[in-house]
Amino acid sequence: MTTYIDRTVNDIGLAEIHEFLAANHRLGGDHFTPDMLRAWAADAEFQMSEGNPPRIEIRAADCVHGWTTEYEISNAGLDSREVEIDD
């Protein structure tokens, strides 16, 4: 058997995403529903599955600053579990 570490965004990470969007997205934090925040978290989880840091990105057109802005979710915002898979 082979094991790997499955990392997912937890409630702390969802709060971090919400805070990041509230400060940087042109629509503001109140625009984003829990399901929308979960979709942003899924983007970070995909990045991790590809071997990248847990980052999300606001494209320039949607950012209050006018440029692409990234955020990396902290370790406290992630849960990890070891998963066994059959070879």
PyRosetta script that sets phi, psi and omega in degrees:
from pyrosetta import init, pose_from_sequence

init()
pose = pose_from_sequence("MTTYIDRTVNDIGLAEIHEFLAANHRLGGDHFTPDMLRAWAADAEFQMSEGNPPRIEIRAADCVHGWTTEYEISNAGLDSREVEIDD")
pose.set_psi(1, 148.5)
pose.set_omega(1, 176.8)
pose.set_phi(2, -113.3)
pose.set_psi(2, 146.7)
pose.set_omega(2, 176.5)
pose.set_phi(3, -120.0)
pose.set_psi(3, 153.0)
pose.set_omega(3, 172.3)
pose.set_phi(4, -143.6)
pose.set_psi(4, 162.9)
pose.set_omega(4, 179.8)
pose.set_phi(5, -97.9)
pose.set_psi(5, 119.3)
pose.set_omega(5, 176.4)
pose.set_phi(6, -94.6)
pose.set_psi(6, 121.8)
pose.set_omega(6, -178.9)
pose.set_phi(7, -114.2)
pose.set_psi(7, 131.4)
pose.set_omega(7, -179.9)
pose.set_phi(8, -131.0)
pose.set_psi(8, 156.4)
pose.set_omega(8, 178.4)
pose.set_phi(9, -80.3)
pose.set_psi(9, 129.5)
pose.set_omega(9, 179.7)
pose.set_phi(10, -100.8)
pose.set_psi(10, -170.9)
pose.set_omega(10, -178.1)
pose.set_phi(11, -62.3)
pose.set_psi(11, -34.8)
pose.set_omega(11, 176.7)
pose.set_phi(12, -64.0)
pose.set_psi(12, -43.8)
pose.set_omega(12, 177.8)
pose.set_phi(13, -62.4)
pose.set_psi(13, -40.2)
pose.set_omega(13, 177.2)
pose.set_phi(14, -62.8)
pose.set_psi(14, -38.5)
pose.set_omega(14, 177.0)
pose.set_phi(15, -66.1)
pose.set_psi(15, -38.4)
pose.set_omega(15, 176.8)
pose.set_phi(16, -62.7)
pose.set_psi(16, -44.0)
pose.set_omega(16, 179.1)
pose.set_phi(17, -61.1)
pose.set_psi(17, -45.2)
pose.set_omega(17, -179.6)
pose.set_phi(18, -60.5)
pose.set_psi(18, -44.5)
pose.set_omega(18, 179.5)
pose.set_phi(19, -62.5)
pose.set_psi(19, -43.1)
pose.set_omega(19, 178.3)
pose.set_phi(20, -61.1)
pose.set_psi(20, -46.1)
pose.set_omega(20, -179.8)
pose.set_phi(21, -66.1)
pose.set_psi(21, -40.6)
pose.set_omega(21, 179.3)
pose.set_phi(22, -60.0)
pose.set_psi(22, -37.7)
pose.set_omega(22, -177.3)
pose.set_phi(23, -83.5)
pose.set_psi(23, -23.2)
pose.set_omega(23, -169.5)
pose.set_phi(24, -125.5)
pose.set_psi(24, -18.8)
pose.set_omega(24, -177.4)
pose.set_phi(25, -88.7)
pose.set_psi(25, 138.7)
pose.set_omega(25, -176.6)
pose.set_phi(26, -63.5)
pose.set_psi(26, -21.8)
pose.set_omega(26, 179.3)
pose.set_phi(27, -86.0)
pose.set_psi(27, -10.1)
pose.set_omega(27, 178.4)
pose.set_phi(28, 77.3)
pose.set_psi(28, 164.7)
pose.set_omega(28, -174.7)
pose.set_phi(29, -68.1)
pose.set_psi(29, -31.7)
pose.set_omega(29, -178.0)
pose.set_phi(30, -67.8)
pose.set_psi(30, -18.3)
pose.set_omega(30, 179.3)
pose.set_phi(31, -68.0)
pose.set_psi(31, -29.9)
pose.set_omega(31, -169.4)
pose.set_phi(32, -90.0)
pose.set_psi(32, 119.9)
pose.set_omega(32, 178.1)
pose.set_phi(33, -80.3)
pose.set_psi(33, 165.9)
pose.set_omega(33, 175.2)
pose.set_phi(34, -55.3)
pose.set_psi(34, -39.1)
pose.set_omega(34, 178.1)
pose.set_phi(35, -64.9)
pose.set_psi(35, -37.3)
pose.set_omega(35, 178.3)
pose.set_phi(36, -67.7)
pose.set_psi(36, -40.7)
pose.set_omega(36, 177.2)
pose.set_phi(37, -63.1)
pose.set_psi(37, -38.1)
pose.set_omega(37, 178.0)
pose.set_phi(38, -63.5)
pose.set_psi(38, -35.3)
pose.set_omega(38, 177.2)
pose.set_phi(39, -66.1)
pose.set_psi(39, -40.1)
pose.set_omega(39, 175.7)
pose.set_phi(40, -63.1)
pose.set_psi(40, -40.6)
pose.set_omega(40, 178.2)
pose.set_phi(41, -62.8)
pose.set_psi(41, -38.4)
pose.set_omega(41, 178.4)
pose.set_phi(42, -61.6)
pose.set_psi(42, -34.7)
pose.set_omega(42, 175.8)
pose.set_phi(43, -62.6)
pose.set_psi(43, -42.9)
pose.set_omega(43, 178.5)
pose.set_phi(44, -66.0)
pose.set_psi(44, -39.5)
pose.set_omega(44, 178.5)
pose.set_phi(45, -65.3)
pose.set_psi(45, -37.9)
pose.set_omega(45, 175.4)
pose.set_phi(46, -62.5)
pose.set_psi(46, -44.0)
pose.set_omega(46, 178.9)
pose.set_phi(47, -57.3)
pose.set_psi(47, -43.2)
pose.set_omega(47, 179.2)
pose.set_phi(48, -65.0)
pose.set_psi(48, -36.7)
pose.set_omega(48, 179.3)
pose.set_phi(49, -65.9)
pose.set_psi(49, -21.1)
pose.set_omega(49, 178.1)
pose.set_phi(50, -92.2)
pose.set_psi(50, 2.0)
pose.set_omega(50, 179.4)
pose.set_phi(51, 89.3)
pose.set_psi(51, 10.7)
pose.set_omega(51, -179.4)
pose.set_phi(52, -99.1)
pose.set_psi(52, 165.3)
pose.set_omega(52, 174.2)
pose.set_phi(53, -64.9)
pose.set_psi(53, 159.3)
pose.set_omega(53, -179.5)
pose.set_phi(54, -77.1)
pose.set_psi(54, 79.0)
pose.set_omega(54, -175.9)
pose.set_phi(55, -111.3)
pose.set_psi(55, 148.5)
pose.set_omega(55, 169.1)
pose.set_phi(56, -123.1)
pose.set_psi(56, 163.4)
pose.set_omega(56, -173.6)
pose.set_phi(57, -141.7)
pose.set_psi(57, 134.3)
pose.set_omega(57, 170.0)
pose.set_phi(58, -100.2)
pose.set_psi(58, 124.2)
pose.set_omega(58, -179.5)
pose.set_phi(59, -69.9)
pose.set_psi(59, 157.6)
pose.set_omega(59, -173.5)
pose.set_phi(60, -54.3)
pose.set_psi(60, -41.8)
pose.set_omega(60, -177.4)
pose.set_phi(61, -64.6)
pose.set_psi(61, -23.1)
pose.set_omega(61, -178.4)
pose.set_phi(62, -103.4)
pose.set_psi(62, -1.9)
pose.set_omega(62, -175.7)
pose.set_phi(63, -96.2)
pose.set_psi(63, 138.4)
pose.set_omega(63, 179.1)
pose.set_phi(64, -63.8)
pose.set_psi(64, -21.3)
pose.set_omega(64, -178.7)
pose.set_phi(65, -86.3)
pose.set_psi(65, -16.4)
pose.set_omega(65, 179.7)
pose.set_phi(66, 86.9)
pose.set_psi(66, 6.0)
pose.set_omega(66, 176.1)
pose.set_phi(67, -135.8)
pose.set_psi(67, 160.6)
pose.set_omega(67, 177.9)
pose.set_phi(68, -60.9)
pose.set_psi(68, 132.9)
pose.set_omega(68, -177.5)
pose.set_phi(69, -128.9)
pose.set_psi(69, 131.0)
pose.set_omega(69, -179.0)
pose.set_phi(70, -110.7)
pose.set_psi(70, 156.2)
pose.set_omega(70, 173.7)
pose.set_phi(71, -138.6)
pose.set_psi(71, 135.7)
pose.set_omega(71, 176.3)
pose.set_phi(72, -108.1)
pose.set_psi(72, 122.6)
pose.set_omega(72, -179.4)
pose.set_phi(73, -67.3)
pose.set_psi(73, 137.1)
pose.set_omega(73, -178.0)
pose.set_phi(74, -71.7)
pose.set_psi(74, 165.2)
pose.set_omega(74, 176.1)
pose.set_phi(75, -60.9)
pose.set_psi(75, -33.5)
pose.set_omega(75, 178.2)
pose.set_phi(76, -65.1)
pose.set_psi(76, -23.7)
pose.set_omega(76, -179.8)
pose.set_phi(77, -87.5)
pose.set_psi(77, 8.2)
pose.set_omega(77, -177.9)
pose.set_phi(78, -125.8)
pose.set_psi(78, 142.9)
pose.set_omega(78, 170.0)
pose.set_phi(79, -107.3)
pose.set_psi(79, 145.1)
pose.set_omega(79, 179.0)
pose.set_phi(80, -128.3)
pose.set_psi(80, 143.0)
pose.set_omega(80, 174.3)
pose.set_phi(81, -146.4)
pose.set_psi(81, 145.1)
pose.set_omega(81, 178.6)
pose.set_phi(82, -84.5)
pose.set_psi(82, 131.5)
pose.set_omega(82, -178.3)
pose.set_phi(83, -121.7)
pose.set_psi(83, 132.9)
pose.set_omega(83, 176.9)
pose.set_phi(84, -97.9)
pose.set_psi(84, 135.9)
pose.set_omega(84, 175.4)
pose.set_phi(85, -127.9)
pose.set_psi(85, 148.2)
pose.set_omega(85, 176.8)
pose.set_phi(86, -76.2)
pose.set_psi(86, 140.4)
pose.set_omega(86, 178.6)
pose.set_phi(87, -78.9)
pose.dump_pdb("model.pdb")
